[in-house]
Amino acid sequence: MSYLKPALHHPKLPVNALGLTRRDYEGSISTLCAGCGHDSISAAIIQAMWELGIAPHRVAKLSGIGCSSKTPDYFLGASHGFNSVHGRMPSVLTGANLANRELVYLGVSGDGDSANIGIGQFMHLMRRGVNMTYIVENNGVYGLTKGQFSATSDKGSKAKRGTVNADQPIDLVALAIELGATYVARSFSGDKEQLVPLIKGALTHGGVAFIDCISPCVAFNNHDGSTKSYDYVREHNEAVNRLDVFFDRSEITASYAPGELVEVTQHDGSVLRLRKRHEDHDPTDRVAAMTYLARHRAMGEIVTGLLYVNAEAEDLHRRLGTVATPLNRLDDAALCPGAAALEKINAALR
């Protein structure tokens, strides 16, 4: 069954720098369960893209298989899209990125898609530094196949039918930091105030940006005993920082103590509520970030916020020294330089 949204909208809806309304960044009507956290993530992606003023046709959105991988149909209806096979989104996105670096690449996946069948693909994309935003909508279950545990399910968590998970979980955030991702964050689908700025920061980052977003499954993983439920995450959420993205304008300053909340009026008149990060966490220190995660995980806390960032990140194109022009705009002479060029390459490898 398909659902169509009305094409008309109120003429006085606010517009961004491109003259587009938020409605211009929407997609089809969601067919996910009512209350699914994935829909909140889609709304956050729409808000972030709209606020940044990224033209929808400049975005390439790719996904794998699962409830999460259905969601790109629900946002950015005017963008490029490709739904790949189970766990293979990273390699398809890498190929597209190498062919055309001028697009903004967004990969949406799930915990089963990335941490189970696609774990090898996930690992190689992280270490290669592909310039993209990778969002995992993490609910700890296989929702499309009726709620089996995934590789991110916490040891000791209980399934809806009472089964207890005996396996250790894979922490995709810790893995991403270890493998070389240069922008790593965790958030909660029910915390739009935190999630939207994290997505904006990821989209403007110059390397591989990874966001693990806990997204409760209301059908199979939102009960007592689940560690991915709305109640559990709200009770155990340890927000390490709050942030926003600013571009070149006159400086806005604020002075406040660690842990203190302060309201700052931005250039557009909106008010940003900031809570200073804990003094014991430096998001630019890779080793400290991994230690911080491990320490708070042992305390039973789910750490959210920007956990690690490297402002000097370099992407795969820079490492490989690729041509700046997209391949579809190169002529035959550039694409096929001839036998002499091939011999030169082969000689360099001997």
CORRA-V291608 format. One line per field, one symbol per residue. ss: DSSP state (h for helix, s for strand, l for the rest). phi: phi as a letter, one per 30 degrees, with the letter a starting at -180 (. if undefined). burial: 1 if it has 24 or more other ideal C-beta (glycine too) atoms within 12 Angstrom, else 0. Layout:
ss: ???
phi: ???
burial: ???
This chain:
ss: llllllllllllllslllllshhhhsllllllllllhhhhhhhhhhhhhhhhlllhhhssssslllhhhhhhhhsllllsssslllllhhhhhhhhhhhllllssssssshhhhhlllhhhhhhhhhhlllsssssssllsslllllssllllllllslllllslllllllhhhhhhhhlllsssssslllhhhhhhhhhhhhllllssssssslllllllllllllllhhhhhhhssslllllllllllllllllllllssssslllllsssssllllllllllhhhhhhhhhhhhhlllssssssssllllllhhhhhllllllhhhllhhhhlllhhhhhhhhhhhl
phi: .cbcddddbddcddccddicddddcdbdddcdddjddddddedddeddddddiddedccccbacbkeddddedcbhdccdbbcddeiceedddedddddadddccbccbbdddcccdcdddeddddddiddacccccccibcddcijddcdcdddjdcdedjdcdccddccddddddddjecbbbbbbedbddddddddddddcdcbdcbbccdbecddbbbcdjdccdedddddcdcddabbbcbcdaddccabadeidcbcbddddjdcccccdddddbcdccddddddddddddddiccdbjdcabbdcdbcdddddiddddeddccdddddbdjddddddddddcd
burial: 00000000000000010001011111100101000111111111111111111101011111111111111111111011111101111111111111111011111111111111111011111111111111111111111100111111110011110000100011111111111111111111111111111111111111111111111111111110011111011001111111111000000000000000000100000001011011001010010011011001100011111111110010111000000000000000000000000000000000
